[in-house]
Amino acid sequence: MAARIQKLCDRVASSTLLDDRRDAVRALKSLSKKYRLEVGFQAMEHLISVLQTDRSDSEIIGYALDTLYNIVSNDLEEEEQDDLEEENSQKQVDDLGRQFTEIFIKQQENVTLLLTFLEEFDFHVRWPGVKLLTSLLKQQGPQVQQIILVSPMGVSRLMDLLADSREVIRNDGVLLLQQLTKSNAAIQKIVAFENAFERLLDIVTDEGNSDGGIVVEDCLLLLQNLLKNNNSNQNFFKEGSYIQRMKPWFEVGDDNSGWSAQKVTNLHLMLQLVRVLVSPTNPPGATSSCQKTMFHCGLLQQLCTILMATGVPADILTETINTVSEVIRGCQINQDYFASVNAPSNPPRPAIVVLLMSMVNERQPFVLRCAVLYCFQCYLYKNQKGQGEIVSTLLPSTIDATGNSVSAGQLLCGGLFSTDSVSNWCAAVALAHALQENATLKEQLLRVQLATSIGNPPVSLLQQCTNILSQGSKVQTRVGLLMLLCTWLSDCPIAVTHFLHNSANIPFLTGQIAENLGEEEQLVQGLCALLLGICIYYNDNSLENCRKEKLKQLIEKRIGKENFIEKLGFISKHELYSRAAQKPQPSFSSPDHMMFDHEFTKLVKELEGIITKAIYKSSEEDKQEEEVKKSLEQHDNIVTHYKKVIREQDQQLEELKQKVNTLKSQNEQLQTAVTQQMSQIQQHKDQYNLLKVQLGKDNQHHSSHSDMLQMNGIQPEEISKLRQEIEELKNKHEALQGQLREKDSVIENLKSLQSETGTTEHSSQIAASAGLEQANELRRELEALRIQIQSPSSDISKLQSEKQELLQQMNTASVPALGDSSAITAAKNSELEGRLLQEIKELKSEVKALSEEKALLKQHLDSINSTVAVLQDEKSKLHQEVTESKKEQDDLLVLLADQDQKILALKNKLKELGEPVEDEDDTESGDQGDEDEDGEEED
């Protein structure tokens, strides 16, 4: 056979006729399947030379490419080896394909030459070229990728395969791109920016989405290659609005029975593609953006519909739960929506409750229970509102007394204390996630009371957990409870105090740590050491018997510090701990491996070093640390206070900004309304001006228009209309004349009133002048009275001066003379004083009477002045009414003039039309005459 192959190779190399070379290559192709090794070693060089020299003949090129594919590919040999089931020979086959691939790609020009053949439209050239390049990528992927990457337009040429109308080439092109994009971010970006997403999604839609065949599966695998761990492509996929195009993939009907295996595979890959976009390993900003987009486009709602649908296959349901978990993880709006989803049951139950029922049901598949736990963890991740709602279902005030509905808290408690260890572990981890980084809920959970049995008093949830722990249950149950207790007590001194208050807890923990047990129990010992360390580190020394220093002394006496630290290290050294720390999703190969939770591994990593330091610290260092803690707490309180103030100020600023925005919008609306009204007013003005202009033009061109009418002929209906208009104008003219007469009468009345007001004004002026004369007379009388008063006062002063003179004379006179005349002078003085007093009284009474008379005259004068002012006001009002009536009369005259002009115009028009028209003298003769003329005109 080797000689025959050599002979064929010589013909290919030396024959001058194309037909001979073509036949030889065809013969080599037929032998290449069975004698792969011989053909490969002897003919590969000649086949490559054919590709280089005979490019014009598509048939020989197709044979050569097929032969090379048979040499390089392992697919044909794999089918035979499946029957033989010989592993050693399979390895030899794989090595053979890899060796031939290395020989082919050793010269990079060979790959470049192959890329040029992919541009050929001929089916017999393009399809073998696609298959050969795919096989080369399978055997030596990174090397071929690098050659294609540096080749000019290499990736773009391959992208054209997706647009080929022949489905075979298009489908194999998808397989080629799968191999090309494996683990090469640079090529993935180029393919994505060559519009790959659009083309692949179009293919998926054309093939029927999830109901499509294997082509849909290949497209989805290629999409996963492009998006997985490639942040640039994920961002491009989101910004290109391609997430919205994924929603129709998940539209399932009511009848979900009888799904084909291909549909299950397609839907599984579609769910995985959604998870690629919202994976917890992606950057948080990109994940959050994709999560929000999935909510707004309705993709999350569609997934929840599948979640609550009946008849969905178990593996699809499990993957849907995992997908929903990552879509809602850490996204508040999605978590709130998920909390509102209800199962289609009677009565409706929340989806969370239905899922928790599956988690604590030991008859459900283990993978499904793990998925439900992951969903619950993702719902509570960074969701304090959801955590509070779960814990509130456990508190006494919110528990349903009727027992009609089962709450999430009741299901968790039921799973925590059931006989199934998987349910114990899942419920404990779920409850720990409800307390994660939430000190308030840790304190509230201390209020939960459980009724253990009839007749016995209720015990707290914390006490019940420690009771079950001390009863020596399964390792899985104890690990779950210890993880719950560690999460509960960490960073919560009140919970630590409650735990220490039970005197049996510390001896139990120290006993567990001190014993030398097997490998299975080492994990429990490590968790007990962690719990005891938490009790030391977060101890507020409120219990005298369980102060930090005493607990350290207890460890040193019963366990030993080094032994304690060694047992504590058992946790992080465990293999299952390392697996759980890798990713948030709980994935276990079997229920026995279900030991650690991802979030708990973070807590262990955080606390291990802290507890180790706390064990070796002295009491003085503890005191210093407590002081530092107090100062830090004070500082934190100050910071939180200022944060609160800043938050309130921010809220006020936001409110003010909103008010400003609303006022701005109102102002803009008002301005627009004003501008609209101004424009409307301007339009009305323009229309009014146009009408005026048109009216003037109509009057000017009326004669020409009438000539046209006479030429064209006028209907009698138009003449009757003109007559009616004339009658209406006459009636208006008469009405306006009547109004003018009324106004004239009003004006006459006003004139008469004005004349009367003139007389009244004259009389009021006379009265006012008379009043002034009276006032002047009164003033004169008052002056005379004053003069009269002044004259007696002068007399009184004269008499007083005379009295003084007499007194002086009497003093200067001699004593005897004084004695003789004393009686006479005394009598004179008394008489004089009496007269003076009487005159003074009379004068005072006169002054009083004059002042009263003066006041009366003043009042009379004021009343006269007020009447004068009232008369002046009436006069001004009458003047105003007269001017207004004059204006109205002028307006009426203008209207009458306009009306007369219109009537004259219409009469002229009728005259021009040949109609008889009455004169003005006839109109003045009376209504009867008008009626007769109208009758004659009608005749």
FIVO-855138 format. One record per residue (C-alpha): x, z, y. Coordinates in steps of 0.25 Angstrom, whole numbers, plus 5000, padded with zeros to 4 digits. Layout:
BEGIN
XZY ...
***
This chain:
BEGIN
500050005000 501250035009 501749895007 500349835011 500249915023 501649875027 501249725025 500049745034 500949815044 501949695044 500749595046 500349675058 501749675064 502149535061 500949445060 500749345071 499249325068 498249415074 497349405062 498449445053 498749565061 497349605062 497149595047 498349675044 497849785054 496449785047 497149805034 497949915039 496649975044 495949975031 497250035024 497350145035 496250235030 496850245016 498250235018 498350305032 499850355030 500450215026 499650135037 499950245047 501450245045 501650095043 500650025052 500450115064 501550055072 501049915069 499649955073 500050005086 500749875089 499449805086 498749885096 499849845106 499949695103 498549655098 497749715109 496949585111 496349585097 495349695096 495149685081 496549715078 496649825088 495349885082 496049885068 497349945073 496550055080 495750085067 497050085059 497750185068 496450275068 496450275053 497950315053 497850425063 496450485060 496250595050 494750575050 494650485038 495650575030 494850695033 493550645027 494350615014 495050755015 493750825016 493350775002 494750804996 494850945003 496350945003 496951025015 498350975013 498050835013 497150855026 498350915033 499250795029 498150695035 498050775048 499550765049 499550615046 498550585057 499350675067 500650605063 500050465065 499450505078 500850555083 501450425079 500350345087 500450435100 501950435100 501950315108 500950355120 500750205122 499950205109 498850295115 498850225128 498650095120 497550155113 496850205126 496850055130 496050015118 495050115121 494650025133 494349915125 492849885123 492949825109 492349925099 493449895088 494549935098 493950045106 493250125094 494550135086 495350165098 494450285101 494550335087 496050325086 496250395099 495250505095 496150525082 497450525090 496850635098 496350715086 497750715080 498650735092 497750775103 498650835114 499650715113 498650605114 497850675125 499150685133 499350535131 497950495136 498050595148 499350525153 498750385150 498150315162 496650325162 496750375147 495550475148 494750375156 494850265146 494350365135 493150415144 492650265144 492350285129 491150375133 490450255140 490550165128 489250105124 489650105109 489250245104 490350245094 491450235104 490750325114 490650435103 492050415098 492450425113 491850565114 492650605101 493950545108 493650625121 493450755112 494850745106 495450695120 494850815128 495250925118 496151035125 496550945136 496050995150 496650875157 495950775149 494650855149 494650845164 494850695165 493750675154 492850765162 493050695175 492950555168 491450585168 491450635154 490350745156 489350645161 489650545150 489550655139 488350715144 487650575144 488050555130 487450685126 486150655133 486050515127 486250575113 485150675115 485850805119 485850905108 485050805099 486150705099 487150675088 488550695086 488950625099 488350735107 489150835099 490450755102 490050745117 489850895118 491150925111 491850835121 491150915133 491651045127 493050985127 492950945141 492351085146 492951195138 493951275145 494051165156 493551225169 493751095177 492851025168 491851135167 491751135182 491550985182 490450995172 489751095180 489851025194 489450895187 488050955184 488350935169 487851075165 486451025169 486550915159 486751015148 485351075150 484550965141 485450995130 484751125127 483351085128 482751125114 481351105110 480351215104 480651165090 482051195087 482051175072 482851075064 484051055073 485050955068 486451005065 486950905076 485950965087 486451105083 487851055085 487550985098 486851105104 487951195100 488951115107 488051105119 487951255120 489451265118 489651175130 488751265139 489651385134 490951305138 490451305153 490051455153 491151505144 491651645148 493051595148 492751495159 493051535174 491951625178 491651545190 491451415182 490651485171 489751555182 489451415188 489151355175 488151465172 487451455185 487251305183 486751325169 485651415174 485251335186 485151205177 484351275167 485351265155 485351425153 483851415153 483851305142 484851385134 483951515134 482851425129 483651395117 484051535116 482551575115 482051455107 481651465092 482251385081 483651365087 484751365077 485551495076 486851435080 486251365092 485551495096 486851575095 487651475103 486451465113 486551615115 488051615117 487851495127 486851575135 487751695135 488851625142 487951555151 487351695156 488651765155 489051835169 488051745176 486951835183 485951725185 486051675171 485951815165 484751845173 484051725168 484451755154 483851895156 482451835160 482451745147 481351785137 481151745123 479851665120 479251785112 477951865113 478151945122 479351875128 480651955126 481951935135 482951845128 484051965129 483152045120 482851935110 484351915109 484652055107 483652065096 484451955089 485852035092 485352165085 484652095073 485652095062 484851975055 485351885066 486551795064 487851865069 488251755078 486951755085 487051905087 488451885093 487851775102 486751875107 487751985110 488551885118 487351845126 486951985129 488452015133 488451885142 487051935148 487652065152 488952015157 489152045172 487652075172 487352215177 485852175179 485752135164 486552255160 485552345168 484352285162 484852305147 485252445150 483952475157 483252435144 483852555137 483552655148 482352755146 481552705158 481552565154 481252565139 479952515135 479152625130 478052545123 479152475114 478552345115 479752265120 481252285115 482252295126 483752255125 484152395126 483352435114 483852315106 485352365110 485052505106 484352455093 485652375090 486552485093 486052575083 485552485072 486152475058 486852345061 488252355066 488252215072 486952255080 487652395084 488952315089 488152205097 487152315103 488352395107 489152285114 487852235121 487552375126 489052385131 488852255138 487652315145 488552425151 489752335154 490352375168 489152445172 489352595174 487852615179 487252565166 488252645158 487652765164 486252725163 486452695148 486752845146 485252875149 484852795136 484152885126 483952845111 482952905102 483652915089 482552965080 481253035081 481253175085 482653175090 483053175105 483553045110 485053025112 485752945122 486352805119 487752855121 487552965111 486852875101 488052785101 489052895099 488152945088 488152815080 489652805083 489952935076 489152905064 490152805058 489452675058 490052535056 491352505064 490552385071 489552485076 490552585081 491352485088 490152435095 489652575099 491152615104 491152485112 489852525119 490352665121 491652625127 490952525137 489852625140 490852735143 491952655151 491852675166 490752765165 491152915166 489652965164 489552895151 490852955147 490353095150 489053075142 489953025130 490853145131 489653245133 489453225118 490453315112 490553235099 491053105105 492453135108 492753205094 492153085088 493052985096 494353065094 494053085079 493852925077 495152905085 495953005077 495652955063 496452855056 495452755051 495552605045 495652485053 494152465055 494052605062 495252575071 494352495080 493352615081 494552705084 495052625095 493652615101 493452765100 494852785107 494352685118 493052765120 493752905121 494752845131 493552795139 493052935139 494352985144 494552885155 493152885160 492953035159 492553105172 492953245167 491453285169 491453355155 492453475154 492653455139 492953305139 493853295151 494953185151 496053275148 495353345137 495053215130 496453165131 496953305125 495953275114 496553135111 497953195111 497653305101 496753235092 497153085092 498453075100 498652985112 499452875105 498452875094 497352865103 497952745111 498252675098 496852685093 496352635106 497252515104 496552475091 495452405099 496352305107 497152275094 495952235086 495852095082 494352095085 494652145099 495552025102 494451935097 493351995106 494251995118 494351845118 492951805123 491651865127 490751805116 490651895104 491051805092 491351865079 491651805065 490851915058 490052035062 491252125057 492152065068 491152105079 491952225085 492252195099 491552145112 492352065122 491952145134 492352275127 493752215124 493852205140 493552355141 494552395130 495652315137 495252385150 495152525145 496352525134 497452545144 496652635153 496352735142 497752735137 498252775151 497152875152 497552945139 498952965143 498653015157 498853155161 497753245168 498453235181 498453085180 496953085177 496753165189 497453075198 496752955191 495353025194 495753045208 496152895209 494852865203 494052945212 494752885224 494552745218 493052775216 492952825231 493652695235 492752615226 491552685232 491952655246 492252505242 490852495235 490252565247 490852455256 490552345246 489052395247 489152395262 489752255262 488652205252 487552255261 488152195273 488352065265 486852075262 486452095276 487351975280 486651895270 485351935275 485751905289 486251775285 484951745278 484251785291 485151695299 484951575290 483451595290 483451605305 484251475306 483351405296 482151445304 482851405317 483151275311 481751255306 481251285320 482251195327 481851085317 480351115320 480651105335 481350975334 480250915326 479250965336 480150905347 480250775340 478750775337 478450805352 479450685356 478750595346 477350635352 477950605366 478550475362 477150435355 476450475368 477450385377 477250275367 475750285368 475750285383 476650165383 475750095373 474550125381 475250065393 475549945385 474149935380 473649935394 474649825399 474449735387 472949755386 472549625392 473449545382 472949625371 471449595375 471849445375 472349455361 471149525357 470249415363 471049305356 471049375342 469549425344 469049565345 468049625335 466749685340 467149815333 468349825343 467449805355 466549915350 467750005349 468149975363 466750005368 466750135361 468050175368 467550135381 466250225379 467250345374 468050325387 466750325396 466350455389 467650515392 467650465406 466350525409 466750655402 467950655411 467150635423 466250745419 467450835418 467950795431 466650825438 466650965431 468050985437 467650935450 466551045450 467551145446 468451105457 467251125467 466951255462 468451295463 468451245477 467251335481 467851445474 469151425482 468351425495 467651555491 469051615487 469551565501 468351655507 468651765498 470151755502 469751755516 468851875515 469951955507 470951925518 469951975528 469752095519 471152115517 471452105533 470352205535 470952295525 472252285532 471652315545 471052445540 472352485534 473052465547 471952555554 472152655544 473652655546 473352675561 472452795559 473552855550 474552835560 473652905571 473453015561 474853035559 475053035574 473953145575 474653225564 475953215572 475353265585 474853395579 476153415572 476853395586 475953505591 476253595580 477653585583 477453605598 476653735595 477753785585 478853755596 477953835606 477853945595 479353955594 479553955609 478454075610 479254145599 480554135606 479854185619 479254305612 480654335607 481354325620 480254405627 480454555629 479954665619 478854725627 478354585631 478454555616 477654675612 476554645622 476354495619 476554495604 475054505601 474754385610 475854295604 475454325590 474054295593 474454165599 475354125588 474254145577 473254065585 474253955586 474653955572 473153945567 472853825576 474153755571 473753785556 472353725558 472853605565 473853575554 472753585543 471853485551 473053395552 473353395537 471853375533 471853255543 473153195536 472553215522 471353135526 472153025532 473053015520 471752995511 471252895520 472552825519 472552815504 471152765504 471552655513 472752615505 471852605492 470852515500 472052425504 472552415490 471252365485 471152265496 472552215492 472152205477 470852125481 471752025489 472652005477 471451975467 470951875477 472251805478 472351795463 470951735462 471351635473 472651595465 471751575452 470751485460 471851405465 472451385451 471051345446 470951245457 472251175454 471951175439 470651105442 471251005451 472250975440 471150955429 470450865439 471650785441 471850775426 470350725424 470550625435 471850575428 471050565415 469850495422 470850395428 471450365414 470050355408 469650255419 470850175416 470650165401 469150135404 469550025414 470549975403 469549965392 468549895402 469549795405 469849775390 468349755388 468249665399 469449585394 468749575380 467549525387 466649645386 465649685397 466149815404 465349905414 465949935428 466250065434 465050055443 464150045430 464750165424 464450255436 462950205436 462650305424 462550325409 461350245408 461950125414 463050135404 462150145392 461450015397 462749935399 463149985385 461849935379 462049795386 463549785381 463049815367 462049705368 
***
